[in-house]
Amino acid sequence: MPEIRSSCNPEMLNLFLKQVLQPDEEELFHSHLDRCESCQKKLEQNAADPDWWRDASDFLIADEIDLEIQATLDGEAIETDDGAIPRGSIAGVMDQLLPTDYPEMIGRFGGYEIVGVIGCGGMGVVLKGFESALNRFVAIKVLAPHLATSGAARNRFSREGQSAASVVHPNVVSIHRVSQANGLPFLVMPYIGGESLQKRSDRDGALPVSAVVRIGLQVCRGLAAAHAQGLVHRDVKPANILLEKDVDRIILTDFGLARAADDASMTKSGVLAGTPQYMSPEQARGERLDQRSDLFSLGSVLYTLCTGRPPFRAETSYGILRKITDTQPRPIREINPDIPSWMATLIASLQSKNPDDRINSAEEAANLLEQCLAHLQQPDLQPLPAELNAWNKRRWPKWVTSSLATGIMICVVVGSLWFNHEPNEITANHSETETVAPSVTSKNEPLVSAYAPAETDDSPPVRTAEPVEIAVQAPLTDQEISELEDLFDDVQSLQDDLKLMESNLQLLDPPQFNPAFEPELRTN
């Protein structure tokens, strides 16, 4: 057993990394490690195993931003271990760090002093660095070493820098520098202390409507700036929206999938890029995209913030995509009644399946949200935007038509199944004819006269009972049961549609009474 000394002991450091120290030895080593900057530096430089890095991240690195793993790369799969961080990503980047003269730093990369690791995603590692010349902290996104040899990965990484750099706006992440070091491309961005919207949503669940409106307003402004440069983000989701710490500011990040609207690659059939839960229907079908695709994704983000869960959920990515293209999400107010009808309507207008039925632009959506925010702050002075009523009037007849058509179809099919099914006829034919009025003795005469007139010569002949035919419905077949179950699902979906339509109709202006059109009520 190695001796525990107050001075640095390389052997103890190796045993600690291998996790073979006894509890009392590990406690003593921790005590020494807290006081010894030299051992801290050696520990950080020698910890090459990524699993160990993940376990030690709570006290070695800043846990500010949690970047979500991106499972696809323009159709090219990224190898991961059950969705975990690609093995070797952090260690591979750490191997590229050069020695530093500052004991509080873990190394140098690209001319920046590296403080720690902020996060790791499918594309690479984000480091927290310090730029000595300008005395500021920065975030350095380094392409993962195992992707550095991929042309598609390098192109996407370069495109992210170019796209973000072309958009100058307070709600869009800015790019300080695009370069490479030791063969690894990297982007330098402002260091944003805070958290992602995904982390906030996971922790707090559904947010107050005022917070949802403020977040949506700033995301719309960022998207409007990107769209003005002809870009389609294609990956608007909570993980790509940052909340700046102690500042009410939202920043849209990760333009790695962004494309120009007229880019030929936007029309490639069968190539999916983005996060399934927040894709638009046209994106899920691999069709050509324009800026309205980002608006659908924004609607799904706002839906998540209002309800605490994504609008489309399934066990597989394919199942999610089918729901996005074929079904309506559950009405927001059915999940969270605290959300006002006008907010649910605005989100529904962003989530229309047909791009032509959506709000036209991010700028228009921002204007609507700005008016809604003013209404929340001063409800008596600031009315809701009239466009919300106009949107309902323009679209609710489609709901009525669709609902009636679906209802009629269901009735026709159910009726067809029932009446075309051959019943088994059971005929009750009696072999003997029974008289309706039995013979009555003198003893029973009073009783008979109490209920029926006595039979006389003038009385009509007694009628006998006619044979009775009883139709009994035979059991349904398995196929018919299955068809009825499918129809039941359609009815459930129809009910959800009608609830949403009912919610939308509540926002319509009430009919105005005009005596000129009511002659019988007109004052003489």
C-alpha positions in Angstrom: 0.0 0.0 0.0 1.6 3.3 -1.0 2.3 5.8 1.8 0.0 8.9 1.9 2.3 11.9 2.2 1.6 15.6 2.2 3.8 16.1 -0.8 2.8 15.2 -4.3 2.8 11.4 -5.0 2.4 10.4 -8.7 1.7 6.8 -7.7 -1.3 7.9 -5.6 -2.6 10.0 -8.5 -2.5 6.9 -10.8 -4.2 4.7 -8.2 -6.9 7.4 -7.8 -7.5 7.5 -11.5 -7.9 3.7 -11.5 -10.4 4.0 -8.6 -8.6 1.3 -6.5 -7.9 3.5 -3.4 -9.6 2.5 -0.1 -12.2 4.9 1.2 -9.8 6.4 3.9 -7.0 6.7 1.4 -9.3 8.4 -1.1 -10.4 10.8 1.6 -6.9 11.8 2.4 -6.0 12.2 -1.3 -9.0 14.4 -1.8 -7.8 16.6 1.1 -4.4 16.9 -0.5 -5.9 17.5 -3.9 -7.9 20.5 -2.6 -4.7 22.2 -1.5 -2.3 21.2 -4.3 -2.7 23.0 -7.6 0.1 21.0 -9.2 -1.7 17.7 -8.5 -5.0 19.2 -9.8 -3.3 20.1 -13.0 -1.7 16.7 -13.4 -5.0 15.0 -12.6 -6.9 17.0 -15.3 -4.2 16.3 -17.9 -3.9 12.6 -17.2 -7.6 11.8 -16.9 -7.8 10.4 -20.5 -10.8 8.1 -19.9 -14.1 9.9 -21.0 -16.2 7.9 -18.5 -14.0 9.3 -15.7 -14.4 12.8 -17.1 -18.2 12.4 -17.0 -18.1 11.2 -13.4 -15.7 14.0 -12.3 -17.4 16.8 -14.3 -19.4 18.0 -11.2 -16.3 19.4 -9.6 -13.8 19.8 -12.4 -15.9 21.6 -15.0 -18.7 24.3 -15.1 -22.1 22.8 -15.7 -23.6 25.7 -17.6 -25.0 24.5 -20.9 -26.2 21.0 -21.7 -26.0 20.4 -25.4 -28.2 17.7 -26.6 -26.8 14.8 -28.7 -27.5 15.3 -32.3 -28.2 11.8 -33.7 -28.1 12.6 -37.4 -25.8 14.6 -39.7 -27.6 15.5 -42.9 -28.6 11.8 -43.2 -25.2 10.6 -42.1 -25.5 8.7 -38.7 -23.2 9.5 -35.9 -22.1 6.5 -33.8 -23.1 6.8 -30.2 -23.4 4.5 -27.3 -27.2 4.4 -26.7 -27.4 8.2 -27.2 -24.5 8.9 -24.8 -21.7 11.2 -25.6 -19.5 9.7 -28.3 -16.7 7.8 -26.5 -13.4 9.7 -26.7 -14.9 13.1 -27.7 -13.8 14.9 -24.6 -10.6 12.9 -24.1 -9.7 13.4 -27.8 -10.0 17.2 -27.4 -8.1 17.2 -24.1 -5.2 15.4 -25.8 -4.9 18.5 -28.1 -4.4 21.0 -25.3 -1.0 22.5 -25.0 0.7 23.2 -21.6 -0.2 26.4 -19.9 1.7 28.7 -17.5 -1.4 29.3 -15.4 -2.0 26.6 -12.7 -5.8 27.5 -12.6 -6.1 26.6 -16.3 -6.1 23.0 -17.7 -4.2 23.9 -20.9 -4.2 26.1 -24.1 -6.0 25.6 -27.4 -5.9 27.9 -30.4 -4.3 30.7 -28.4 -6.9 30.6 -25.6 -6.4 29.6 -22.0 -8.9 26.7 -21.3 -10.8 26.9 -18.0 -12.9 23.8 -18.3 -15.5 22.0 -20.3 -19.0 23.5 -20.7 -20.7 20.6 -22.5 -20.5 18.0 -25.2 -22.8 17.1 -28.1 -22.8 14.9 -31.1 -20.8 17.4 -33.1 -18.1 18.1 -30.6 -17.0 19.6 -27.3 -17.6 23.1 -26.0 -14.8 24.6 -23.9 -14.8 27.6 -21.6 -11.8 29.7 -22.5 -10.2 33.0 -21.6 -9.0 35.5 -24.1 -6.1 37.3 -22.4 -5.8 40.1 -25.0 -9.4 41.2 -24.5 -9.7 40.1 -20.9 -12.9 38.1 -21.5 -14.3 34.6 -21.3 -15.4 32.8 -24.5 -17.0 29.6 -25.5 -15.0 27.5 -27.9 -16.8 24.8 -29.9 -14.3 22.2 -31.1 -15.3 19.6 -33.7 -15.1 16.1 -32.2 -11.8 14.4 -33.3 -13.7 11.3 -34.6 -15.6 13.6 -37.0 -12.7 15.7 -38.1 -12.0 13.3 -41.0 -15.6 13.5 -42.3 -16.1 15.9 -45.1 -19.8 16.3 -44.3 -19.1 17.0 -40.7 -16.4 19.6 -41.5 -18.8 21.3 -44.0 -21.6 21.5 -41.5 -19.3 22.8 -38.9 -18.0 25.5 -41.2 -21.5 26.3 -42.4 -22.6 26.9 -38.8 -19.9 29.5 -38.3 -20.7 31.2 -41.7 -24.5 31.2 -41.1 -24.3 32.5 -37.5 -21.7 35.2 -38.5 -24.0 36.5 -41.2 -26.8 37.3 -38.7 -26.1 40.2 -36.3 -28.8 40.4 -33.7 -29.0 40.4 -29.9 -31.1 37.2 -30.0 -28.7 35.2 -32.2 -25.4 33.9 -31.0 -22.5 35.8 -32.5 -19.2 34.4 -33.9 -15.9 35.9 -32.9 -13.7 33.6 -34.9 -13.5 30.5 -37.1 -10.2 28.7 -37.2 -8.5 25.3 -36.6 -5.8 24.0 -34.3 -4.0 20.7 -34.7 -6.4 19.8 -37.5 -9.5 20.4 -35.4 -11.9 23.2 -36.6 -13.3 25.4 -33.9 -15.7 28.3 -33.5 -15.2 31.0 -30.9 -18.4 32.5 -29.4 -19.3 34.7 -26.4 -19.4 32.8 -23.2 -23.1 32.8 -22.0 -23.6 31.9 -18.4 -27.0 30.4 -18.0 -28.8 27.3 -19.2 -30.7 25.9 -22.2 -34.4 26.2 -22.5 -34.5 22.4 -22.6 -33.0 22.3 -19.1 -35.4 24.9 -17.8 -38.4 23.0 -19.2 -37.2 19.7 -17.8 -36.7 21.2 -14.4 -39.8 23.5 -14.1 -42.3 21.8 -16.5 -45.0 24.1 -17.9 -44.1 27.8 -17.6 -46.4 30.8 -16.9 -47.9 32.3 -20.0 -46.0 35.6 -19.5 -42.7 33.7 -19.6 -43.8 31.8 -22.7 -44.7 35.0 -24.5 -41.4 36.7 -23.6 -39.4 33.7 -24.7 -41.4 33.3 -27.9 -41.1 37.0 -28.7 -37.3 37.0 -28.6 -37.0 33.7 -30.5 -39.2 35.2 -33.2 -37.0 38.3 -33.4 -33.9 36.1 -33.8 -35.6 34.0 -36.4 -36.7 37.1 -38.3 -33.1 38.3 -38.4 -31.9 34.9 -39.8 -34.8 34.8 -42.3 -33.9 38.3 -43.4 -30.5 36.9 -44.5 -32.3 34.2 -46.5 -31.5 31.4 -43.9 -33.7 28.6 -42.7 -32.5 27.4 -39.3 -34.1 23.9 -39.6 -33.4 22.9 -36.0 -35.4 25.2 -33.7 -35.8 23.3 -30.4 -35.5 24.0 -26.7 -31.9 22.7 -26.5 -30.8 25.3 -29.1 -32.3 28.2 -27.2 -30.2 29.6 -24.3 -31.4 31.7 -21.4 -28.8 34.2 -20.3 -28.1 34.1 -16.5 -29.5 37.1 -14.6 -30.6 38.8 -17.8 -34.0 38.5 -19.5 -32.4 37.6 -22.8 -32.9 34.6 -25.1 -30.2 33.6 -27.6 -30.8 31.3 -30.6 -27.8 29.0 -31.2 -26.6 26.1 -33.3 -26.9 27.1 -37.0 -25.2 23.8 -38.0 -28.3 22.8 -40.1 -29.1 26.2 -41.4 -29.4 26.6 -45.2 -30.2 29.3 -47.6 -33.8 29.0 -48.7 -32.7 28.7 -52.4 -30.0 26.1 -51.6 -30.3 23.2 -53.9 -29.7 20.7 -51.1 -33.0 21.9 -49.5 -34.9 20.0 -52.2 -33.2 16.6 -51.7 -35.8 14.0 -51.3 -35.6 11.6 -48.4 -32.9 13.4 -46.5 -34.0 14.4 -43.0 -32.1 16.8 -40.8 -33.2 18.1 -37.5 -34.8 16.8 -34.3 -37.9 14.7 -35.0 -40.1 16.1 -32.2 -39.8 19.6 -33.5 -39.8 19.0 -37.2 -42.5 20.6 -39.5 -44.7 18.2 -41.6 -42.9 19.2 -44.8 -39.6 18.6 -43.1 -40.7 15.2 -41.8 -41.7 14.3 -45.4 -38.3 15.4 -46.8 -39.8 18.2 -48.9 -38.5 21.6 -49.8 -38.4 24.0 -46.9 -38.8 27.7 -46.5 -38.9 30.0 -43.4 -42.4 28.8 -42.5 -40.9 25.5 -41.5 -39.1 27.3 -38.6 -42.4 28.8 -37.5 -44.0 25.3 -37.1 -41.0 24.3 -35.0 -41.4 27.5 -32.9 -45.0 26.6 -32.4 -44.0 23.1 -31.1 -41.5 24.8 -28.8 -44.2 27.1 -27.4 -46.5 24.1 -27.0 -43.9 22.4 -24.9 -43.4 25.4 -22.7 -47.2 25.7 -22.1 -47.8 22.0 -21.4 -44.4 20.7 -20.1 -44.2 18.1 -22.9 -43.7 18.0 -26.7 -46.8 18.1 -28.9 -45.9 14.9 -30.7 -44.7 11.8 -28.8 -44.1 8.2 -29.8 -41.8 5.3 -29.0 -39.9 5.6 -32.2 -38.7 8.5 -34.5 -40.8 7.1 -37.3 -43.9 7.2 -35.0 -43.2 10.8 -34.1 -42.9 11.8 -37.8 -46.2 10.0 -38.7 -47.9 11.9 -35.9 -46.5 15.2 -37.1 -47.8 14.7 -40.6 -51.1 12.9 -39.9 -52.5 14.0 -36.5 -53.3 17.1 -34.5 -51.7 17.5 -31.1 -53.8 17.3 -28.0 -55.5 20.7 -27.3 -53.2 22.8 -25.0 -56.0 24.0 -22.7 -57.1 20.4 -22.1 -53.6 19.8 -20.6 -53.1 23.1 -19.0 -56.3 25.1 -18.4 -54.3 28.1 -17.2 -53.2 28.9 -20.7 -55.6 31.5 -22.2 -57.6 30.7 -25.4 -55.8 33.4 -27.4 -52.4 31.8 -26.6 -53.6 28.4 -27.7 -55.0 29.9 -30.9 -51.7 31.7 -31.7 -49.8 28.4 -31.2 -52.3 26.5 -33.3 -51.8 29.1 -36.1 -48.0 28.3 -36.0 -48.7 24.6 -36.1 -51.0 24.4 -39.1 -50.1 21.4 -41.2 -50.3 23.5 -44.4 -47.6 26.2 -44.5 -50.1 28.5 -46.3 -52.3 28.4 -43.3 -49.6 29.5 -40.8 -48.7 32.9 -39.7 -46.8 34.4 -42.7 -43.5 35.3 -41.1 -41.4 35.4 -37.9 -41.7 39.2 -38.0 -45.5 38.9 -38.0 -45.4 36.4 -35.2 -43.2 38.7 -33.2 -45.6 41.6 -33.7 -48.5 39.4 -32.4 -46.5 38.3 -29.4 -45.5 41.8 -28.6 -49.2 42.9 -28.6 -50.1 39.9 -26.4 -47.3 40.8 -24.0 -48.7 44.4 -23.8 -52.1 42.9 -23.1 -50.8 40.8 -20.3 -49.1 43.8 -18.7 -52.1 46.2 -19.1 -55.2 44.1 -20.0 -57.6 47.1 -19.6 -55.6 49.4 -21.8 -54.1 47.0 -24.4 -56.5 44.8 -26.4 -55.5 41.5 -27.9 -54.4 41.7 -31.6 -57.3 41.7 -34.0 -55.4 39.3 -36.2 -56.1 36.4 -33.8 -59.9 36.8 -34.5 -59.2 37.2 -38.2 -57.2 34.0 -38.1 -60.1 32.2 -36.4 -62.6 33.5 -38.9 -60.4 32.5 -41.8 -59.8 29.0 -40.6 -62.6 27.7 -38.4 -65.0 26.8 -41.3 -62.3 24.3 -42.4 -62.6 22.7 -39.0 -66.4 22.6 -39.4 -66.2 21.1 -42.9 -63.6 18.5 -41.9 -65.5 17.6 -38.7 -68.8 17.2 -40.5 -67.3 15.2 -43.3 -65.6 12.9 -40.8 -68.8 12.5 -38.7 -70.8 11.6 -41.8 -68.2 9.1 -43.0 -68.2 7.4 -39.6 -72.0 7.2 -39.5 -72.2 5.8 -43.0 -69.6 3.1 -42.3 -71.1 2.1 -39.0 -74.5 1.9 -40.5 -73.2 -0.2 -43.4 -71.5 -2.6 -41.1 -74.7 -3.0 -39.0 -77.4 -3.3 -41.6 -75.4 -5.4 -44.0 -74.8 -7.9 -41.3 -77.3 -10.8 -41.8 -79.3 -11.6 -38.7 -80.3 -15.0 -37.6 -84.1 -15.2 -37.8 -85.8 -17.2 -35.1 -89.4 -17.8 -35.9 -91.7 -18.6 -33.1 -94.3 -20.7 -34.9 -96.7 -22.3 -32.5 -98.1 -25.6 -33.6 -101.3 -25.1 -31.8 -103.5 -22.0 -32.0 -104.2 -20.4 -28.7 -107.2 -18.3 -28.1 -106.7 -14.9 -26.7 -109.8 -15.1 -24.5 -110.0 -18.4 -22.6 -113.4 -20.0 -21.9 -115.0 -18.6 -18.8 -117.3 -20.3 -16.4 -120.0 -18.6 -14.5 -117.7 -18.4 -11.6 -115.3 -16.2 -13.5 -117.9 -14.0 -15.3 -117.5 -11.0 -12.9 -113.8 -11.0 -13.4 -114.2 -11.2 -17.2 -116.7 -8.4 -17.3 -114.3 -6.2 -15.3 -111.6 -6.4 -18.0 -113.4 -7.1 -21.3 -116.9 -7.1 -22.7 -118.7 -10.4 -22.5 -118.9 -12.4 -25.6 -122.3 -12.2 -27.3 -123.7 -13.4 -30.6 -122.9 -10.0 -32.1 -119.4 -10.1 -30.9 -116.7 -10.4 -33.5 -114.9 -13.8 -33.7 -112.0 -14.3 -31.3 -108.6 -13.6 -33.0 -105.9 -16.1 -32.6 -102.2 -15.1 -32.0 -100.2 -14.6 -35.1 -96.8 -16.3 -35.5 -94.0 -13.9 -34.1 -90.7 -13.4 -35.9 -87.8 -12.4 -33.6 -84.6 -11.1 -35.3 -81.5 -11.7 -33.2 -78.1 -10.0 -34.1 -75.4 -12.6 -34.5 -71.9 -11.9 -32.9 -69.6 -9.6 -34.9 -66.7 -11.0 -36.6 -63.1 -10.2 -35.7 -62.7 -8.0 -38.8 -65.9 -6.1 -38.0 -64.7 -5.5 -34.4 -61.3 -4.3 -35.7 -63.1 -1.9 -38.1 -65.3 -0.6 -35.2 -62.2 0.0 -33.0 -60.6 2.0 -35.8 -63.7 4.0 -36.1 -63.7 4.6 -32.4 -60.2 6.0 -32.7 -61.4 8.3 -35.5 -64.3 9.5 -33.2 -61.8 10.3 -30.5 -59.7 12.3 -32.9 -62.8 14.0 -34.1 -63.7 15.0 -30.6 -60.3 16.5 -30.1 -60.7 18.5 -33.3 -64.1 19.7 -32.1 -62.8 20.8 -28.8 -60.1 22.9 -30.5 -62.7 24.3 -32.8 -64.9 25.2 -29.8 -61.9 26.9 -28.2 -61.3 28.9 -31.3 -64.9 29.9 -31.7 -64.8 31.5 -28.2 -62.5 34.1 -29.6 -64.8 35.2 -32.4 -66.6 38.5 -32.1 -70.2 38.0 -30.8 -72.9 38.9 -33.4 -74.1 42.4 -33.2 -77.8 43.0 -32.9 -79.2 45.3 -35.5 -82.9 46.3 -35.2 -83.1 47.1 -38.9 -83.0 43.4 -39.6 -85.6 42.5 -36.9 -88.9 44.1 -38.1 -91.0 42.5 -35.4 -88.7 44.0 -32.7 -88.2 47.4 -34.3 -89.5 50.3 -32.3 -92.4 52.1 -34.0 
